[in-house]
Amino acid sequence: MSSPALGNEPQHLGEPPAHTTPHHSSKTATGARIALVVLLVAELMDILDQSVVLTALPAVQASTGAGPAAVQWLTAGYSLTVAVGLITGGRLGDLHGRRKILLVGTVAFTLASLLCGTATGAGVLIAARVLQGAGVALMIPQVLATLHVTFDGENRSKAFGLYGAVLSLAGVLGPVLGGLLTQLDLFGLSWRPIFLINVPVGLAVIVLGRRFVPESTARQAGRLDLTGMLLSALAMVLIIFPLTEGRTQHWPPWCFALLAAGPLVLGVFVRHQRRGQDDAPLAAPSLFRDRQFCGGLSAQLVLGLLCGLFFMTWTLYLQLGLGMSPLGAAAAFVLLALGELGGATVAMKTAGRLGRLLPQAGSLIALASVAAYGFQVGSREADLTLLAMTVPVVLLGFGLGTVGGPLADMSLAKVPHEHAGSASGLFNTAMHLGIALGTALTALVFFSATDGSPNAAVNRDAFTGVLGWVGAALTLMWALMFFLPRRTDGRSG
């Protein structure tokens, strides 16, 4: 990390001055590490809050009297707001300062978490979750963008490796943390600590972020493209809203009408971005001419899809198909998390030197693990124990753990610094859109087979079919990674 980037005024990175003293270099390195921790904690809060509420939903429902529709919107309202705002949030960081927008988003997220933790009714809780999502949409694009413009060489690949580790661990530990905090019933607060814990963490991010995270902006700032902002938001709503509501509404005609309109509006948005002159486009057209970025973006979309499909159905399979308790299912998630941590550690240690070979190898390891797990599920049926499934589950986690960090690193590697926020917003949007698509796909490949039945055999058979789709997604993701560079030795940030 270059020393000028540690200042608190907007500036661009440069080479450290020749007169830098060892003491100053030590302070710079310490500041860089603190900045990295702050950025990763901001990312951690987002991913945890997507899933931490899942295991607390029964307690929330009992406490607030929320009906089935309200319960669904506790998660859907958050996810939809995040997905709608990510592209705009990324561009705001480019134009007005990435650290500034990160802190603004963190303030909104922290206040919203306090509202969630003190809400007495379902309506207030849903509104606070929507506000949380808006804060995250401002925060998260700044994380990848700041990593991209702040670190270079092996340091950058190591930073992205840590980013991948956080991404992997948070996604599977969220349900574990939610269940644990709810079960502990701290101070008689039941489910509320799952949100209140964000308040001290958010305050720490604000204080330390203002001090240590370097400010950066696009070299040629323009005006925010309001028309593009509205078009991108409308396109995301038209695509994600019917995917979220379709299964519970039994797929009425209006769902398909909205889904058909979504890509059309997205096409209008892309055309508008290409023709924009006076305003700063939300998504620079040059990004879509970059083969490496487009390939990585597509792989990220598929990664989100398989996560959205696998995690929800796996939870149901463990509890309904195998009769595990929520605690037993949480233990299975911990096994997956340990594997992901190992894979992310390998990605960090190799520091990008293996290029696309590492995430492609990880995809193949995950594919082989899914095949082995599918064989276990089909042959052992109700007798499959947590111990017996340890090897394929840990290897699946290991394979996925080698993907997240390197995929983000290589996808953004050639993006100009002035478009870092925009590219980061698109990259994060691809993940959220993929999760929405994967969640919607569960209606076709899992719930259509179970029809909501609690029968163990029915749920086991349905999950076996899901694993085939997961394997197909892993194969497609492996193929898309051929757009990434084979080697990255000697690359500068």
C-alpha positions in Angstrom: 0.0 0.0 0.0 1.5 3.3 -1.0 2.0 5.8 1.8 0.2 8.8 0.2 -3.0 6.8 0.3 -3.0 6.8 4.1 -3.9 10.5 4.2 -7.5 11.7 4.9 -7.8 13.9 1.8 -8.9 12.7 -1.6 -5.9 11.8 -3.7 -4.6 9.2 -6.1 -2.0 6.6 -5.3 1.5 7.0 -6.2 5.0 5.7 -5.5 6.3 6.3 -2.0 8.7 9.1 -1.7 12.4 8.3 -1.7 13.0 9.7 1.7 10.5 7.4 3.5 12.0 6.3 6.8 11.7 2.8 8.3 9.6 4.2 11.1 7.2 5.9 8.6 7.1 2.7 6.6 6.1 0.7 9.7 3.3 3.2 10.5 2.2 3.0 6.9 2.1 -0.8 7.0 0.1 -0.7 10.3 -2.3 1.7 8.9 -2.8 -0.4 5.8 -3.6 -3.5 7.9 -6.1 -1.5 10.0 -7.7 -0.2 6.8 -7.9 -3.7 5.4 -9.6 -5.0 8.6 -12.1 -2.2 8.5 -13.0 -2.9 4.9 -13.4 -6.6 5.6 -15.5 -6.1 8.7 -17.8 -3.8 6.6 -18.2 -6.7 4.0 -18.7 -9.2 6.9 -21.7 -7.2 8.3 -23.4 -7.2 4.9 -23.1 -11.0 4.3 -23.9 -11.9 7.9 -27.1 -9.8 7.9 -28.3 -11.5 4.7 -28.5 -14.9 6.5 -28.3 -14.3 10.2 -32.1 -13.6 10.4 -33.0 -17.0 8.9 -32.6 -19.1 12.0 -34.3 -16.4 14.1 -37.4 -16.1 12.0 -39.7 -18.3 14.3 -38.7 -16.2 17.3 -39.3 -13.0 15.4 -42.7 -14.2 14.2 -43.7 -15.1 17.7 -42.5 -11.8 19.2 -43.9 -9.4 16.5 -47.0 -11.4 15.3 -45.6 -11.2 11.8 -47.6 -13.3 9.2 -46.0 -15.4 6.4 -45.8 -12.5 4.0 -44.2 -10.2 6.5 -41.6 -12.9 7.5 -40.6 -13.3 3.8 -40.1 -9.6 3.4 -37.8 -9.5 6.4 -35.2 -11.1 4.0 -36.6 -10.1 0.6 -36.9 -6.4 1.5 -33.2 -6.4 2.5 -31.9 -8.3 -0.5 -34.0 -6.4 -3.0 -32.9 -3.0 -1.7 -29.3 -4.1 -1.8 -29.5 -5.3 -5.3 -31.3 -2.2 -6.6 -28.8 0.2 -5.1 -25.4 -1.4 -5.7 -24.7 0.0 -9.1 -25.6 3.5 -8.0 -23.7 3.1 -4.7 -20.6 2.1 -6.6 -20.8 5.2 -8.9 -21.4 7.5 -6.0 -18.1 6.4 -4.5 -16.3 7.1 -7.8 -17.7 10.6 -7.9 -17.8 11.7 -4.3 -15.2 9.7 -2.5 -15.2 6.0 -1.7 -14.4 6.4 1.9 -17.0 9.1 2.3 -19.8 7.0 0.8 -18.6 3.9 2.8 -19.0 5.9 6.0 -22.4 7.3 5.0 -23.6 3.8 4.2 -22.2 2.5 7.5 -24.0 5.2 9.5 -27.3 4.3 7.8 -26.7 0.6 8.3 -25.9 1.1 12.0 -28.9 3.3 12.7 -31.1 0.8 10.8 -29.7 -2.1 12.9 -30.6 -0.2 16.1 -34.2 0.3 14.7 -34.4 -3.4 13.9 -33.2 -4.4 17.4 -35.8 -2.1 19.1 -38.7 -2.7 16.7 -42.0 -3.9 18.4 -44.0 -4.5 15.2 -43.5 -6.3 11.9 -44.0 -3.1 9.9 -41.3 -1.2 11.6 -38.9 -4.2 11.4 -39.4 -4.5 7.7 -38.9 -0.8 7.1 -35.7 -0.9 9.2 -34.5 -3.9 7.1 -35.1 -1.9 3.9 -33.0 0.9 5.4 -30.3 -1.6 6.3 -30.3 -2.7 2.6 -29.9 0.9 1.4 -26.9 1.4 3.8 -25.3 -1.8 2.5 -25.8 -0.7 -1.1 -23.7 2.3 -0.4 -21.1 0.4 1.7 -20.3 -2.7 -0.2 -19.2 -1.4 -3.6 -16.6 0.8 -1.8 -14.9 -2.3 -0.3 -13.9 -3.9 -3.5 -13.2 -0.6 -5.2 -10.9 0.6 -2.3 -9.1 -2.7 -2.3 -8.6 -2.4 -6.1 -7.2 1.1 -6.0 -5.2 0.9 -2.7 -3.2 -2.4 -3.0 -1.1 -3.7 -5.8 1.0 -6.7 -6.8 1.0 -9.6 -4.3 -0.4 -7.4 -1.5 -3.5 -6.9 -3.6 -4.0 -10.6 -4.3 -3.5 -11.4 -0.6 -6.1 -8.7 0.3 -8.6 -10.2 -2.2 -7.8 -13.7 -0.7 -8.8 -12.4 2.7 -11.9 -10.8 1.1 -12.8 -14.3 -0.3 -12.3 -15.9 3.1 -14.7 -13.4 4.7 -17.2 -13.8 1.9 -17.1 -17.6 2.3 -17.2 -17.7 6.1 -19.9 -15.1 6.6 -22.4 -16.8 4.3 -22.4 -20.1 6.2 -21.8 -18.7 9.7 -24.7 -16.3 9.5 -27.4 -18.9 10.3 -25.2 -20.4 13.0 -24.7 -17.0 14.7 -28.4 -16.2 14.4 -29.5 -19.4 16.0 -26.9 -19.1 18.8 -27.7 -15.6 19.8 -31.5 -16.3 19.7 -31.0 -19.5 21.8 -28.8 -17.7 24.4 -31.6 -15.1 24.9 -29.1 -12.5 26.1 -30.7 -10.1 28.7 -34.0 -11.6 27.8 -33.8 -9.9 24.4 -34.5 -13.1 22.4 -33.7 -12.5 18.7 -32.9 -8.8 19.0 -29.1 -9.2 19.6 -28.7 -10.5 16.0 -29.3 -6.8 15.0 -28.0 -4.9 18.0 -24.6 -6.5 17.7 -24.1 -4.4 14.6 -24.3 -1.2 16.5 -20.9 -1.3 18.3 -19.3 -3.0 15.2 -20.7 -0.3 13.0 -19.4 2.5 15.3 -15.9 1.0 15.2 -16.0 0.9 11.4 -17.0 4.6 11.3 -14.3 5.7 13.7 -11.5 3.6 12.4 -12.6 4.0 8.8 -12.5 7.8 9.0 -8.9 7.6 10.4 -7.3 4.8 8.4 -9.2 4.1 5.1 -7.7 6.1 2.3 -9.9 8.4 0.3 -10.1 8.0 -3.5 -12.2 9.3 -6.3 -12.3 9.1 -10.1 -9.8 11.5 -11.7 -12.5 13.0 -13.9 -15.7 13.3 -11.8 -18.9 14.2 -13.5 -22.6 14.4 -12.5 -24.5 11.4 -11.4 -26.5 9.9 -14.2 -30.0 10.1 -12.7 -31.7 8.6 -15.7 -29.3 5.7 -15.6 -29.9 5.3 -11.9 -33.6 5.1 -12.3 -33.3 2.7 -15.3 -30.9 0.3 -13.4 -33.1 0.4 -10.3 -36.2 -0.4 -12.3 -34.6 -3.2 -14.2 -33.4 -4.9 -10.9 -36.9 -4.5 -9.4 -38.6 -6.0 -12.5 -36.3 -9.0 -12.4 -35.8 -9.7 -8.7 -39.2 -8.8 -7.3 -41.1 -11.5 -9.3 -38.3 -14.0 -8.6 -38.8 -13.3 -4.9 -42.6 -13.3 -4.9 -43.3 -15.9 -7.6 -43.3 -19.1 -5.6 -45.4 -17.8 -2.7 -47.9 -16.3 -5.2 -48.0 -19.5 -7.3 -46.5 -17.8 -10.3 -49.4 -15.6 -11.5 -49.2 -14.0 -15.0 -48.0 -10.7 -13.7 -44.8 -12.4 -12.5 -43.9 -13.5 -16.0 -44.9 -10.1 -17.4 -42.5 -8.3 -15.0 -39.7 -10.9 -15.8 -40.2 -10.2 -19.5 -40.0 -6.5 -19.0 -36.9 -6.6 -16.9 -34.4 -7.5 -19.6 -36.0 -5.0 -21.9 -35.4 -2.2 -19.4 -31.9 -3.5 -18.8 -31.3 -3.2 -22.6 -32.6 0.4 -22.5 -30.2 1.1 -19.6 -27.2 -0.3 -21.5 -28.1 1.7 -24.6 -28.5 4.9 -22.5 -25.0 4.3 -20.9 -23.5 4.0 -24.4 -25.1 7.3 -25.5 -24.4 9.3 -22.3 -22.2 12.4 -22.9 -22.8 15.0 -20.2 -23.4 12.8 -17.2 -20.9 10.3 -15.7 -22.4 6.9 -16.7 -23.2 4.5 -13.9 -21.6 1.7 -15.9 -18.8 2.8 -18.2 -19.4 1.1 -21.7 -15.7 0.2 -21.8 -16.2 -2.3 -18.9 -18.4 -4.4 -21.2 -15.7 -4.5 -23.9 -13.3 -6.0 -21.4 -13.3 -9.8 -22.0 -11.7 -10.5 -18.6 -14.3 -8.4 -16.7 -17.3 -9.8 -18.5 -16.1 -13.4 -18.1 -15.6 -12.8 -14.3 -18.9 -11.0 -14.0 -20.7 -14.0 -15.6 -18.9 -16.5 -13.4 -19.9 -14.4 -10.3 -23.5 -14.5 -11.5 -23.3 -18.3 -11.7 -21.6 -18.5 -8.3 -24.4 -16.6 -6.7 -27.0 -18.8 -8.5 -25.5 -22.1 -7.1 -25.2 -20.6 -3.6 -28.8 -19.4 -3.7 -29.9 -22.9 -4.9 -27.7 -25.0 -2.7 -27.8 -23.4 0.8 -31.5 -23.2 1.1 -32.2 -26.7 -0.1 -29.3 -28.2 1.9 -30.7 -26.7 5.1 -34.1 -28.3 4.4 -32.5 -31.6 3.4 -30.5 -31.8 6.6 -33.4 -31.2 8.9 -36.3 -32.7 7.0 -34.5 -35.4 5.0 -32.1 -36.6 7.7 -34.0 -35.5 10.8 -31.2 -33.3 12.1 -31.8 -30.7 14.8 -31.1 -27.0 14.0 -27.9 -27.4 16.0 -26.9 -30.5 13.9 -27.6 -28.6 10.7 -25.5 -25.7 12.0 -22.6 -28.1 12.6 -22.8 -29.2 9.0 -22.5 -25.5 8.0 -19.5 -25.2 10.2 -17.8 -28.1 8.3 -18.4 -26.3 5.1 -17.1 -23.1 6.6 -13.9 -24.8 7.7 -13.3 -26.1 4.2 -13.9 -22.6 2.7 -11.5 -21.1 5.1 -8.8 -23.6 4.0 -9.5 -22.8 0.3 -9.4 -19.1 0.9 -6.1 -19.5 2.8 -4.6 -21.3 -0.1 -5.8 -18.5 -2.4 -4.2 -15.9 -0.1 -0.9 -17.7 0.2 -0.5 -18.1 -3.6 -1.2 -14.4 -4.0 -2.6 -14.6 -7.5 0.4 -16.3 -9.0 -1.6 -19.2 -10.3 -4.1 -17.0 -12.2 -7.2 -18.8 -13.3 -5.8 -22.2 -12.6 -6.5 -22.0 -8.9 -10.3 -21.1 -9.0 -10.7 -23.5 -11.9 -9.1 -26.3 -9.9 -11.3 -25.3 -7.0 -14.4 -25.6 -9.2 -13.4 -29.1 -10.3 -12.8 -30.1 -6.7 -16.2 -28.8 -5.7 -17.8 -30.6 -8.7 -16.2 -33.9 -7.7 -17.3 -33.4 -4.1 -20.9 -32.7 -5.2 -20.8 -35.9 -7.2 -19.5 -37.9 -4.2 -22.1 -36.3 -1.9 -24.9 -37.1 -4.4 -23.8 -40.7 -4.3 -23.9 -40.7 -0.5 -27.3 -39.1 -0.4 -28.7 -41.6 -2.8 -27.1 -44.7 -1.4 -27.2 -44.1 2.4 -30.6 -42.4 2.4 -31.8 -41.8 6.0 -28.6 -43.4 7.6 -26.2 -40.7 6.4 -24.5 -39.1 9.4 -22.7 -35.9 9.9 -19.4 -37.8 10.3 -19.9 -39.7 7.1 -20.5 -36.6 5.0 -17.6 -34.7 6.5 -15.1 -35.4 3.7 -17.3 -34.3 0.7 -18.7 -31.3 2.6 -15.3 -30.0 3.7 -13.9 -30.6 0.1 -16.9 -28.8 -1.3 -16.2 -25.8 1.0 -12.5 -26.0 0.1 -13.3 -25.8 -3.6 -15.6 -22.8 -3.2 -13.2 -21.1 -0.9 -10.6 -21.0 -3.7 -13.0 -19.1 -6.0 -14.3 -16.0 -4.3 -11.2 -13.9 -3.8 -9.3 -14.8 -7.0 -12.4 -14.3 -9.1 -12.9 -10.8 -7.7 -9.2 -10.0 -8.0 -8.8 -11.1 -11.7 -12.2 -9.7 -12.8 -11.3 -6.2 -11.6 -7.6 -6.4 -12.4 -7.7 -4.4 -15.7 -10.5 -2.0 -14.6 -9.2 1.7 -14.6 -9.2 3.2 -11.1 -11.7 5.9 -12.1 -14.3 3.1 -12.8 -13.5 0.9 -9.8 -16.7 1.8 -7.9 -18.8 1.3 -10.9 -17.2 -2.1 -11.7 -17.5 -3.1 -8.0 -21.2 -2.3 -8.0 -21.8 -4.4 -11.1 -19.8 -7.3 -9.6 -21.7 -7.3 -6.4 -25.0 -6.9 -8.3 -24.2 -10.0 -10.2 -23.8 -12.0 -7.0 -27.1 -10.7 -5.6 -29.0 -11.3 -8.9 -27.5 -14.8 -9.0 -28.7 -15.5 -5.5 -32.2 -14.3 -6.4 -32.1 -16.6 -9.6 -30.9 -19.5 -7.5 -33.6 -19.0 -4.9 -36.2 -18.8 -7.6 -34.8 -22.0 -9.1 -35.5 -23.9 -5.9 -39.3 -23.6 -6.8 -38.6 -25.6 -10.0 -36.1 -28.2 -8.9 -36.9 -28.7 -5.2 -40.3 -27.4 -4.0 -42.1 -28.7 -7.1 -40.9 -32.2 -6.1 -41.7 -31.9 -2.4 -44.8 -29.8 -2.6 -44.1 -28.7 0.9 -44.2 -32.2 2.3 -42.2 -32.9 5.5 -41.7 -36.5 4.3 -38.1 -37.4 4.7 -37.8 -39.6 1.6 -39.4 -37.0 -0.6 -37.0 -34.3 0.6 -34.0 -36.6 0.1 -35.0 -37.4 -3.5 -35.6 -33.7 -4.2 -32.2 -32.7 -2.9 -30.5 -35.4 -5.0 -32.0 -33.6 -8.1 -30.7 -30.3 -6.8 -27.2 -31.6 -6.6 -27.3 -32.3 -10.4 -28.2 -28.6 -11.0 -25.4 -27.5 -8.7 -22.9 -29.7 -10.6 -24.1 -28.1 -13.9 -23.6 -24.6 -12.4 -20.1 -25.5 -11.2 -19.2 -26.8 -14.7 -20.5 -23.6 -16.3 -18.6 -21.5 -13.8 -15.4 -23.4 -14.6 -15.9 -22.8 -18.3 -16.5 -19.1 -17.9 -13.1 -18.8 -16.0 -11.3 -19.4 -19.3 -11.9 -15.6 -19.9 -9.7 -14.9 -16.9 -5.8 -14.7 -17.3 -3.9 -17.9 -17.2 -1.1 -16.3 -15.2 -0.9 -13.0 -13.3 2.9 -12.9 -12.4 4.3 -9.5 -12.5 1.0 -7.8 -12.6 0.7 -4.3 -11.1 -2.3 -3.0 -9.4 
